[in-house]
Amino acid sequence: METKTLTPPLRDHAVSVREKIAYGLGDAASSMLWKIFGMYLLFFYTDIFGVAAGAVGTMFLITRIWDAANDPIMGILGDKTTTRWGKFRPYLLWMAVPFGLIGVLTFASPEMADRYKIIYAYVTYSLMMMVYTAINVPYSSLLGVMTDDPKTRTSLASFRFIFAFAGSILVLAIVEPLVKFFEQQHSPQLAWRYTLMIVGVIVSSLFLLTFLGTKERVAPLKQESNIRQDLKDLGKNREWFLLLGAGISSLIFNSIRDGAAIYYFKYFISHGNELSLMGFHFTLSAGFLMLGQAANLLGVILAAPIANKFGKKSTFMMAMFVAAVLSFAFYQLNADQLMGIFILQAIISCFAGMVFPLMWSMYADIADYSELKTSRRATGLIFSSSSMSQKMGWTIGGALSGWLLAYYNFEANQVANEETLSGIKMMMSIIPAIGAMLSIIFLIPYKLSDRFMSDVSKELQTQRQSLATEEI
């Protein structure tokens, strides 16, 4: 049997609260730009930059397929990197400024002929997604080398989720007010550019703080790597494919709703009421989106205790079923039923939020199950491919959003006809609900229940102890 030299267990895995906060700031930065992309970019391209919705949908599909393939490549590159700052931290330093800068260029909307606008969108958005991958895959991997203590890793992950949602809520709170502020003196195109300049400075600064405030403590395992065999094993893992389908379907649910929300309020609700909270004034759409993020966070918090009682698979299916049923109900609401619109948004988002931590935990189960079946550990590949699947969910959802707008004869900045309004309503309700129901169908044959994984963990422990004895 091939001998594998393992790093000795870490004796001092103390990670201060200050360092946990520094780590969390990185996901706050990521989430700020990601939410702008998910909720405003399609609207920006159609209503501000002047690109046809169908063309944008196709661009999302093409550029994000290429981007999704970059995740495993970036994971391998990070594993092979060696610097005085560690393996993963250097990318936070090298990519922090490009991350913010290219975010600004994506929303720059320079004056040019219509036929060149889609080319500009392709180039800048492709660069943005490549830089996003180059900084976020190392950021995610950093958690595994800051400590080898499972409880500390759980704590770091909790800080990450909390700061991610805090960043999302912050950016949704400031984007539309900033755009409105700049529009008082400038064109809508310049208003968006200046707004993204402010956001760009914030996100670059947050990633630099993460670089400065964290440390890599855990040396990597010294073992032979066989990527071809790992990919072959993954291709035979039925449970991974089932969770992949469920994950993509649930993300289609989220991405179509997020992408349609701005259109829903501009064209269907179509009146300028504002929300006031503690002296701050928000548009209805900003308030709707912020409420969704806050409810998502509540769902993340509730996921663990509910899953501990009913199991991860059952909780995932229940959450998607409730979100689907309430989404069908959402279609029945009229434009003047704002209270019902906001109440359903809160409940739907809460149940949808439960899925996020469950998905990552279930991928960890798949890594354990794969190790038991193959006697090989491929956690990095499974998680990077899982990140790829998440991007595929957003890719398909984003492309569908553009294509659906084109199918419903959407015309930017024009009074919407009944067909278009009905289509926008369906994009907020019935169409995402179909994605949620599809995720349930994928999970029905999924066999890695909590009870099953308990047996897997026991067998793995025995297997590892036996291997350690043989190597001695």
N, C-alpha and C positions, 0 to 999 in steps of 0.2 A: 504493500500500500504506500502511496506517495506521502512523504512526510510534509506536514504543513507547520510552519513556525508561526505561532500566534503571539501577538503583543500581550505582555503581562497585564492583568487587570489594573485599572487606574486606581491608585490609592487615594488621591486627593481630587475628588470630582466636585469640589465646591464651586458653584457658579453664583455670583452675587446677584441680587435683585437688579443692581445697576446694569450688569452685563445682560441679564434677561431682557431688560427694557431696550438696551442697545440692539439686541437681536430682533426684538419685535418691531423696531422702527423700520427694518428692512422690508417687512411685509406690508407695513403701512404705506411705504413708498410704492411698492409694486401694485397694491390694491388701488391707490389713487389713480394711476394711469390706466390700469386695467378697467376700472369702472367707467372712466371717461370713454375708453374705446368701446366698451360693451353697451353703454347707454346713450352716447352722444355721437359717435363717429359716423354711423349710417346717416343720422339726421344732418350732421355737418356736411357730409358729401352731397346729399341731395338738395338741402334747403339753403346752404351757405355757399358751398363751392360750385354747385351746379352740375353734378354728375348724375346721370340717369340711374334710378334705383336698381334696375336689372343688371347694369354694368358693374355696379358696386357689389352686388351679390356674387357675381362671377369672380370679381377680384378677390373678395374674401375667401372664396373656396380655393382658388389657385395659390394665393400667397400663403394661406394658413396650412395647406397640405405640405408645402415645402417647409414651413416653420415647424410643424409638428414632427417632421423627420429629423429636425436638428436636435431635439431633446436627448435621445440616446447618444448622439455624437458628442454633444456637450458634456454629458455625464462621463463618457470615456476620456475626453480631453482633460476634465477636471481631475480624474483619478491619476492621470499621468503627469500632472503639473507638480513641480517641486520648487518652492521659493523660500526665502527667509521669513515670509509672512504665512507660510503654510501652503496648502493645496487649493483651498477654495476662497479664502479671504482676499487674495490678490485681485480676483475678478470684480469684487465689490469696489475696489479702488480704481481699477482700469476702466470699468464700464459705467461708473456713477454719472460722470458728466455727459458722455454720449447718450445715456439713457434719457436724461432730461432734455438735451439738445435736440435729438431726433424726434422726441415727443412734440416739441415746438414746431419742427419742420413739417410734421404730419398734418398739423392744423394751420399751416402758413397760408394756404390758398393764394398763391401769387397770380397776378393777372396774366392770362394766356388764352390762346384759342381753345375752344371746347375739346378738340381732338387731342390736345396735349394734356388736358387736365387728368384724364384717366391714366395716362402714362406717369404723370407726377405722383398720382395716388399709388400706383403700383410700386414705384421705386421707394417712396418714403415709408409706406406701410410695411413693405418687405424688410427694409432696414430696421424699422422699429421692432418688428417681431424677432429679428435676429439678435438685436441688442437685448431685447427682453429675455430671450432664452439664455444669452451669454451671461446675464447677471442673476437670473432667477434659479437656474439649475444649480450653480455653485452655492447660492444662498440657501436653497433647500438642503443641499448636502452638508452644509456647515453644521447643522444641528447634530449630525452623527459624529462629528469630531470635536465638538466642544466638551463633551463628557461621555463616559460610557455607562453612567448610572441611569437605569430605566426611569426612576422617579423624576430625576432632574430633567431627562429628555421630555417626559410628559409635561413638566412644568414649563419648559421652553416652548413646547408646541402650544400650550395654552396661551402663553404670552403672545405667540405669533398670531393665533386666531383673533385674540382680543384687539391687537394693534391693527390687524388687517381690516377688521370691520370698523374700527375707529377711523382709519384712513379713508375708507369708503364713505362713511358718513360725513367726514370733514370735506372731502372733495365735492360731494353732492350738495353740501350746504353752501359752498363758495362759488361753484362754477357759474350757475345762472345769474346770481347777483353780480358777479364780476363782469360777465358779458353785458348785462344791462347797464352797469356803471360805465363801461367803456363805450357802449353804443350811444351814450349821450353826446359824445364828442367825435366819435369815429364810425366808420362803416362796420357792419356786422362781421366782415372778414377780418378787419383789424382788431375788433373786439375779441374775437376768438383767439387770435394770435397773441395778443397781450395777456389774455387770461392764461393761456398755456405757458407763457414765459414765467409767470408767477408760480404756476404749478411745477414747472420744470426745475426751477431753483429749489423748491421745497423737496422734491423727490430726490434730486441729486445730493442735497445736503443730508437727507435722512440716511441714504446708503453710505455716505462717507462716515457718518456717526456710527453706523453698524460696523464698518471696517475698523474704526478706531477703538470701539468699545468691546470687541469680542476677541477671543483667543481660541486657537486650535490646540487641543491637549492630547487627543487620541491618535496614536500612530496607526497607519493602515495595516491590515492583515497582509502578511507576506505569503502569498500563495499563488499557484499557477492559475492563470486566467485562460478560459477557453470560450470566447464569445460565441463562436459558431455552435458549440454544444449547448450553451445557455439559451441561445435563440431557438435551437431545436427543441429543447425541453419546454420552453415557453409555448411553442407552437402546438405542443401536445397537451397543454394544460386547459382542459375544458372549462374549469371554473373561472380561469382568467378571462376567457372569451365571453362567458356569461356576464361577469361583472363589467367587462368592457362595454358590452351592449347596454347594460342597465345604466352605467355611468354616462355614456354618450347620450342616451335617451333623456336622462334627467337633466343634463346640461342643455340639451335642446329646449327643454321646458323653460329653463331659466333664461337662456339667451334670447329666445324669441320674445318673451315677455319684456325683458329689459330693453331690447332694441325697439319695440313698438310703443313703449310708454310715452316718449316725447311726442310721437305722432298722435297718440290717443288723446293727449291733453290739448295739443295745438289744433287738431282738426275735428275731433269728436266733442270734447268738452267745450273748447273754442270760446271760452270767456276768461277774462283776465283777473279773476279773483285771486287774492293772495292770502297766505296763512301768516299769522303773527305769533311768535313764540318768544317770550322774554325780551321783547323789544326788537327782535330780528324779524325781517319780512322775507318770506319765501314764496316763489311761484307754486301753484298747485302741483305741477309736475315734480319740482324739486322736493316738495314735502312728501309726495307720494313715494319717490325713490328713497328718500332718507328713512321713511317709515319702514319700507321694505328691508333696508339694511339692518335697522334696529331689530326688526322681527326675526331676520335671519340669525342674528347674534343670539337672540333668545332661544331659537331652535337649536343652535350649536350647544348652548348650555344644557338644554333639556335632553339632548340626544343620549348622553352617557347614562343617566339614571333610568331612562325609559328602556334603553337597550339592555341594561343590566338585568332588568326584570323580564323583558319579553324576547330578548335576543336581537342581534344586529340585523339579520335578514328580515325578521318580522317587522321590526321598527322601520326599516327602509321602505318596505312594501306598504305599510300602513301610512307613512308620511306621504308617499307619492299618491296613494289612493285618495286621501283626504284633499291633497292639493288639486288633484284632477277633478273631483266632484265639485269643489268650490269654484274651480275655474270655469266649469260648465255653467254654474250659477252666475258667475261674473258677467257672462254674455247678456244676461237678461236685464242688467242695470241700465237705466237711462242716464243721459248726461247731467240731469239735475239731481241725481241721487248720490251726491258726493259722500254723505256719511256711509252709505252702504259700500261705495267704491273703496273708501279708505279702510273700513272694517275688514272687508274681504282681503284687501291687500295685506293687512297685518297678519291675518290668520294663515293665508296661503303661504306667505313668506316665512312664517314661523315653521310650518311643517316642511317646506322646501329646504330651510336651513339645517334641519336635522340630518339631511343626507350627506353634507360635506364631511364632517368628521367620521361618519359611519363608513364612507367609501374608502378613506385612507386606512382605517383600521381593518377593513375587509381585505384590502390589498396586502397588508402585513400578514393576515391569515393565509393568503395565497402563497406568499413567500415561504412561510413555514411548511405548508402542505407540499409545495414544490421540493423543498429540501428533503422532506421525509421520503418522497417518491423517487427522487433522483440522486440523493446523497450529495447534492451540490447546492450551494447557497448563492442565489442570484438576486439578492434584494435590490441592489442598485439598478439592475436592468428592469426589474418588475416595476419599481417606482418611477424610473424615467419613462418607461413605456406607458405607465399609468398617467403621468403628466401629459404625455403625447395624446392619450385618449381624451383627456379633459379638453385639450386644445381642439381636438377633432369635433367634440361636442359643440364648442363655441363656433367652430368653423362652419359646421353644417347649419347650426341655428342662425348664424349671421348671414350665410348665403341664402338660406330660405327666406329670411326677412326681406332682403332686397328683391328676390324673385317674386315673393308674394305681393309686395307693394306694386311691382310692375304688372303682375297678373290682375290686380284689382284696379288697374288704370290710374294709379296715383300720379298726380302732377304737383310738384313742389310749389308751395306758396300760392296755390289756387284754392278756391272754395271746393271742398270735396263733394262729389256726388254720393248718392245713396249706396252704390256698389262699393265705392272706396271706403266709405264710413263703415259699412258692414264688414269689409275685409279687415280693417284696422281693429274693429271689435273682436273679430275671430282670432287675430294674432295676439290679443291680450287674454284669450280665454280658451276657446275650443281647440285650436291648433296646438298650443302648449299642453293642454290636457291629454291629447293623443300621445304626445311624447312621454308624459308621466305614466300613462297606462302601459305603454310599450316597455318601460323600465320594469314594471311589475311582471310582465310576461317573461322577460329575460331571467328574472330572479326565481321564478317558480321551480325550475329544476336545479338551482344552485344548492349544493349539498353541504357547504362548509358552515353548518350551524354552530352555535356556541358550544353545544354538548359535543359535537363531532370534533371541534378544535381542541377541546379539553383533552380528548384522547390523543390527538395528534401531538400536543405539547408534551404529554407524558412519554410517548414513543420517541419523540425527538430528544428529550432529555436523556433517555436510556442510550440512544444511538450516539449522542455526543460524548457521553461518559465512556462508552465502549471505545470510541475513536481515540479519545485522550489517553486511555489506558494502553492501547496498542502503540501509540506514538512514543510513550515513555519507555 
